[in-house]
Each structure stands twice: as structure tokens, then as C-alpha cells.
Amino acid sequence: MNRALAEAIVGCLRLSGETTQDENKLNQFSLNDWERTFRWLDNAGLALYFLQRLKSQHATELLPAPVLARLEENLSQNQRRVSHMVHDFGFLNREFDQAGVNYAVMKGFSLFPGFCPDVCLRPQSDFDYLVDRQSLAAARRVLDEAGYCPTRNSSTEFVFARPPKRIPSRFDSPYRVETEPAVELHLATWDNEEHCVPLAGPHFSLDSKINKQWNGLSFPTLNDEDAFLLQVQHVFQHMLGYWVRLSWLLEVGYFLDQQRSETFFWKIEQRSRELRCFTEFAAIVTGLSARMFSAHVPSTMKAWTEDLRPSARIWMDNFGRDWAFGNHPTHESSRFPATKLVLFLHQEYVPDPQIRRKLTRRRLFPWKGPPRIGIPPSPEPLVRLRALWRQWGFTFQMLGFHVGAGLRYLWELPRWRRMNKVKAGFAFVGKRQLDKLGTSSVREK
């Protein structure tokens, strides 16, 4: 990735509309710079949003012809893929309805139009459903009959996918029809065991779901309040897992920019008032959205930002932007990526010191192997041999990532501790001065 080009692309997507200076920088980059940045642009989910913004500004001539042609082809492929996904999506919804599954669609197509102006601008990778526990067995039967196989599960999440028709690769395009989406069934939206962060809410009840009409389909979704809270939780959850798509931050900012109703955010505040941790998560997510894309932050969110614990502010000020620009861990090309620096932030929300130490060791030195890649059903030994070779390549790549990111964490650790110590010292001095002022006023009386 060419960082200067990535910065210019993000600058062009500012929600404030002040992008002229960044657009003028685009013609300074060579075709080689663009080719080095394409994968980051795809993984960040920004490629099609970027193309749409340039079109709306009549500024596509700032791109080299091969770059514009590639982006146009990506858009065309994604439009075909969305059409294909809509067919599968409608089929699954109808089957769930007929089987009596109590569900609500989360993320994905349900984000239109609140979080994105056009679903064809999103490289969607899966279908997410919130289901109740009583409906889980019926939902699994529907997926089994539709040709989906379980790939992984936890206490709160069950993931299914169709057997691949070819051996997947990290170079696969996210826009092609052949890149089939997975299906995820969620019993809950937060896994306390996985993140070691106890979160008592917000609770998303299927009793408050609403019906959405879109593209000839009718399906249940979460209401606007739940959708926003879920998206904030979703982004922060991925942050704790090392990486977040920048397009998710852009979409959160788009929602904030479109939703200017103080009544709406007053309701959000009422629901989140007793959830201190969650209000901090929301402040971090909306704060990153504002830093990256100049998103409008309502007064409620600003108040939450002011109440952030000092260590979270230090992380946002010193690591947040660099961390957000990081590439996907499985595509990381830098030797010492900033990806694991989010552990500094993660540790602040794990209350038990012993669990915190275990979490840090597990994240820095993971002994668990990476997920196995899908293998198409084939009797040919050569196909299985190629799959095994690709699996080993993926394993060594992840090993390199963990070593490099872990060393970067250890390098930054003394600086992190020093900044927090200095901040704590200032806070202590400030408290003493306030105490002296209070004592003096009492004496004067």
C-alpha cells in the first residue's frame, strides 16, 4: 500500500464535502502506486464508494485510464454479484418464513438506505441473521437443505457456506459472482468469552423488529435505533479482532450525517445510559469515523467522548489513525504492522488482571492454527495437493503476520506505558491543585 495515496483516497471521501485539495493530489501518483494500493482499497471496502464520489464530482479524469477502467469493472462485477445475492437472499428468507423461523436480518442489505446510498457500492461477504434459540434447529435444517455446510461455530454464532467450486485464494476478487457469501446465524451479538469484555447490553429483541421493503423483497430487520447500536457494536467487536473495514466507519458516519434528529440520539442515550462500557465503545467508533471521514458527531456522542477514560483518549490520539489504515491481517504486507496495537485499548476494558494477562498472551502468541480453507469436492489428488499447498502458504503468512505485529506491539509498549504514566501524573497534580483551592476557600470562610 502507498500510504500517501491511501490518505488522499480517504480525504476524497470526507463527509464534510471539503475534498478538492485531496482530489488534486490524485494525479501525482503513478500507475505503480495505484497497483500497490488496489488490494488495500478493496479490503477497506472503499473502492466503489471512491469511484462513486469521483463521478459525483465529475473528477474521474484525475485517475489514470487503467485505474478508472479497473474500478468501473469492479462496479460492474459487483452489480452482477448483488443481483445474484438478492436471488439467494430472497430464497433463504422465504424458506425461513415457511419453516416458522423467528429472525431479523442484520447488516448487509438491511443497511440500505440508512447507512449507504446504494447496496451495489458494498462488497458484501455474508448474510447475517439474528434468530432466537427456539428457531435455531429449524434455521439449520433450512440451510442444510439449501446445500450449506457448517464451517465454524461458537456459543453465539453459527456459520455456514456452500462447498466451494474452486480452491479459494487471498487474491480472489470480492466483487465476482464466484465469491459466494456465507450465512451467519446469531443467537447474540456479543461474545463475552471471546473478547473477555463483560457487556450487559444493549439487547436486540426480535419483538421490536420492523418489516423492510426493498428490491421487490419483504423481510424483517432491526429498527433504526437497534441497527445503529448494532453497527457500533459490530465495528468495535472487529476492532478487538485486530482489523476493521474503513467502509464501516464511513457508513457509520453516513448514518450520523443523515440522521440529524436530536430525539433519535436522545433515545440512544436513554438506552445506553446504564452501559458505561458501551458508551465508550460508541465514542471510539464515532470518534474514528470523525477522524477518518470528518463525520458529523451529535452532541450526545461528543459528551460520551469527553467522558472517555484517559487511556482510550491516548490510544485514539496516538495510534487510532495509523491503526485504522492497516491492511487485513491475511493480506498484510508490511513487516511490523500496527494491527496488534489495538491490544492496548482492548486491555483497558478487561477488568480482571489475570484474564487480561491471559488474553494478551493468547493474542500475541496464538497457538491455535488458522482457519482451514475450503476444498471443492473432487476425487483428483492434484486438487487436494494444491489445496494443501495453499493452506500451508496461508499458515506461514499468518505466522509472519503474528511475529511482525507482535514485535511492533512490544516495541511500542514502553511508549504506551510512558504516555499513560505522564497522563496519570498530570491528573494527580491537577487533583492536588483543586484540593488546595478547596482548602483555601474553606479557610477564607
N, C-alpha and C positions, 0 to 999 in steps of 0.2 A: 504494500500500500504506500502511495505517495501521500504523506500526511498533509502537506500544503494543499494538494488537490482535494483531499477529503474535507479539509477545513473550508475550502471555497464552496464545495457542494453543499455542505451543511449550512453555510452562510446564505446560499441561494434559496434555502427552504425556510428562512426565517418567517415566522407567522406575523411579525410586525410589518412585513412588506418592504422593509428597507434592505434591498438586495442588490442594488445597482453596482456598488463597489465590488461585491463578490462576483457578480456576473462578468464584470470586466476583467477579472483575473483568469477566467476560464481559458481564454485564447493564449495564455502564457505557457500552457502545459503541452508537452509533446505527446505523440501517439503512444510512445513507450510508457509515459507517466500514466496515461489512461488505462493501458493494458495491465499495468501493475496494480491498479486500483479497482478494476472491474469486480474481482471476487469480493473485496470488502464492500463495494457498493451493493452487490446482490445480497450478501449475508446481512447487511444492515437493513435491507428491505426498502432502500431509498431510491433505487434506480428508476422506477416508474413514476414515483412522486416527483423526482427531479426532472424527468422528461416532461411531465405534465406542467410543472411550474415554468419551464423554459418556453413551452408552447404558449402558455397564457400570457407570457411577457414578450412574445414574438422575438425570442432571443436564441433560437436553435442554431442560427448561423455562427454562434460563438463556439460551437463544437466542431471538431474535425469530422469530415464526412463519414469515415468508418465508425466513429463513435456514435454519431447520430443514427446510422444505419443499424448498429447493434442494438441500441436502445429501442428503436422502432420495432425491430424483430422480436425483442423481448416482450414488448407490449402486445404484439400480435399473437405470440405464443401464449401469453398469459390469458388473453381474452378467450382463446380456444380452450385453454385449461379450465377456466372458470365455468364456461358453458358445459364442459364435461362434468365438472364437480357439482354443478347445480342439479344435473340429472341424478347423480348418486345421492346427493343430499336430500332431494325430494323423495327418492325411493326409500331411504332409511327412515325419514320422518313418517311416511305413510305406514311403513311396517311397524314402527314403534307405536303409532296410534292404534293400529289394528290389534296389536298384542297387549294393549292396555298399559303401556309403559308410562309412568309419570315422569316427565322430563322437561327440561328447558334447554334451549340452545345457548351456548356461551361462546363469546368471542366470534371469530370468523365472520360469517355472513350477517350475524346479528349486530355487528359494529356499524353497519350502514343504516342511516346516514349520519348518526351522531358523531362517530369517530373518524370517518373517512368519506370523502365525496363520491368515491367510485370504487366498488369492490374489485374491479379489474386492475387497480393500482397496487393491490396487496398480493404478495406471493404466499398464499395460504398453504399451510403444510398439513393441517388436520381438521377434523370435525370434533368439536368438544360438546359434550352433553352432561348436564347436571341431572342425576337420577336419584330417586330415593332407594333405600336399601331393599324395600319390598319389591321393587321393579327390576333389580339388578339381574336376577336369573332370566327374566323374560327378555331383557335387552341383550344379554349374552347369547340367548338362543337365536334372536333375530340376526345378530352379526354372524353367528356360526352358519346359519342357513344361507346368508348372503355371500359366503366364501371368505369371511375374515377369520384370521387365526390370532390367538393371544400371543403377544410378543413380550410384554412385561406387565407387572402389577405390583401394587403396594396395598396398604390398608385402606387407602382412599382413592386410588386411581387404577383403572384397568385399560390397557392399550391394546388395540387390535389392528392388524394390517392384512391385506391380501398378499398371498405369496408373490414375490417379485418375478417379473418376466425376464429379468436380466440381473446380473450382479451389480448392485449399486456402487457408486463411487462418489468421493467427495467433490469430484468435478461435475457431477450431474447438475443440469440446469434446474433451478426452482420453478421455471416458467413452463416447462414442457408438460404435455399431457401424460407422458410416460411416468413422470414423478408423481405417483399416486399418493393421496392423503391417507393418513392413519385415522383411526376413530378412537377417541378417548372418552371413557365413562368415568365421571367423577361423583363420588359419594360426598366429598367435601372439597373445599378449595384451598385448604392449608394443611400441611403435614407437619405437626409438631415434632414427630420423631425424626424426620429427615432434616429439618432446619434447626432443631434444638431451641427454637424460639417459641415460648408459650404464647399463643394468641387466642383470646377468648371470643373473637368475632372479627368483623361483622358476620352475622349469619344470613345466608341467602336462602330464603324459603321458597319452595315451589308453590306455596299457597298465594304468593303475590306476583306470580308470573303474568305476563301480558301476551296477547297474540299479535304477531307481526305479519303484515302482508308485503311480500317482495317478489318481484320477477315471476308472478303467477303462482307463488307458493304461499302457504299459510303455516306458520309454526310458532310455538311458544318460546318466549325469551324472557330474560330478566327485565324488570322495569329500569328506567334511566338511572335512578339512584343506585340500585344494585349493580348495574352494568359499569358505572363509573368506579364504585368501590372495588368491584371485582378486578377491573383493569389495573387499578393502582396496586392491588394485592398481587396480581399476576406479574406485573413488571418487577416489583420488589422481590418476589419469590425467585424470579430468574436472575436478579442481581446477586442473590445469595448463592446461586449456582454458577457464578463467575461471569456471566455474559448476558447482555440484553440487546435486542434489536433496536437500533436507533429509531426505526419507523414506529415502534410502540410509543416512544417518548413523543414523537411528532404527532401521533394520533391522540394521545392524552392532551397535548397542547391544543390540537384542533378542537377537541371537545370543549376545553375550557374557553377557547376563543368564541365558540358558537353559543355556549351556554352562559349567558351573562345574567341570568336571573339570580338575584340575591336570595330569594325564597328557596330556590333549589339548594344552594350551598348552606343555607341556614338549616335545612332538613338534614343535609350531610353532617353538619356539625352536631346536631342533636343526636344522631345515631352513633357518632364516633366519640362523643364527649367522655364516655367512661373507658375508652380504649386508648390509653396513652400511647402505647407502642404503635398502634395503627395510625394515629395522627402523625406520628413521627415518620412512619413509612410513607404516608401521603405527602408530607412536607419534602421528603427526599426525592420522591418521584417527580412531583410537580416542580421542585427546585431544579432538578436535572433538565426537565423539559424547558424550563425558562432559560437556563444557561446555554443549552444547545440550540434552541429554536426561538428564543425570545417570546415564549408563550405567555399569554395573559394569565396572571395569578390573582384570583379573587382575594378580597381582604381576609376571608376566613383562612385560606391557605397561608397567607402571609403571617397571620397570627400564629399558626402552627409552626412556621419556620422560625419565628422568634423564640418559640419555646423549645426548639431542638436542643438536645444535650450538647455541651461544648465539643465533645469528641466527634460527633456527627458533623458539626459545622466545620471542624478542622479537616475531616475527610473530604467533604464537599469542596472546600476551598482549595485543597492541595492535591487531591487525587481524582476528584469526580470527573472532570472533563477528559483527562488523559485516559482514565479507565473506560469511559463510555465510547471512546474511539477505537477500543480494542477490537480485534477480529474474533470470529468464532473460534473457540479452543481447538476444534478439529481442523481448522484452516489456518491456525496461527503460523506466521512465517518469521516473526521477529525472534531473536534468541532469548531475550529476557522480557517477555510480555508483562504488562501491568495487570493482567487478569486477576491474579490472586490477591491483589492489594485490597479487594473488597472484603477480605477476611478481617481487616482492621475494623471495618464497620460492622461486620457480622458479629464479631466477638462482643461488641458493646451491648447486644440485645440477648445474649445468653447469660442468664442470671447466676447459674451455678458454676463456680470456678472449676470444679472437677470436670463437668461436662464441657466447659469451654476449652479446657486443655485437650480433651479427647477429640473434640470437633476440629481443633486446629491441627492436631497430628493427622487426623484422618483426611483433611483437605490438603495438607501439604504433602503427605506421603501416602497416597491411596494405594492399598494393596489389592483392591478389587480390580479385576480386568475390565477393559472397555466393553461396551455392548457388542454383541456379535452381529455382523452384517447379514442381511437376508440372502439366502441362496435359492435360486429358482429350482423347482423340482425337475431334475434331469438325471438320467442314468449315466451320462457321459462322465468319465473320470476327469477329463480335461476341464470341464466346467467347475467341478468341485476343487480341483487343484488351483484354478485361477481364483476362486473364492477364498481358499485358504491363504494364498499368497497376498491377496488384498487385505485379508483380516490381519495378517502379520504386519503388513505395511502400516495399517491403521494403528495397531498396537504400539509399534515403535514410534510413530508420530506422536501419539498421546504421551508416551514415556518422555519424549523430548520436550513436549509442552510442560509436563508437570515438573521436570527438572529445571527448566529455564524460568518458569513462573515462580517456582519455589525459591530459587536463588534470588530473584528480584524481590520477593517478599522479605527474605532475610536481610537483604541489603538495605531496604527501606525501613526495617523495624526500628533501628536506633533513632532515626529521624522522627518516626511516628511517636515514639516514647518521649523524645525531647520536646516535640511540639505540644504534646499533652501536658507535660510537666510544666512548661512555661505558662501555658494557659491556666493551669491549676494555681500556679504561683500568683499570677495577676488576679485571679478570682479571690485568693486568700488575702492579698494586700488590699483589694477593694473592700472586702468584708470588714477588715480591721479598721479601715478609714471610716466606714459607715458606723461601726460600733463606737469609734471615738467621737464622731459627730453627735451620735445619740447621747453619749455620756456627758458631753459638753453642754448640750441643750438642757439636760436634766439639772446640771449644776447651776446654770444660769437662772433656772426657775426657782 
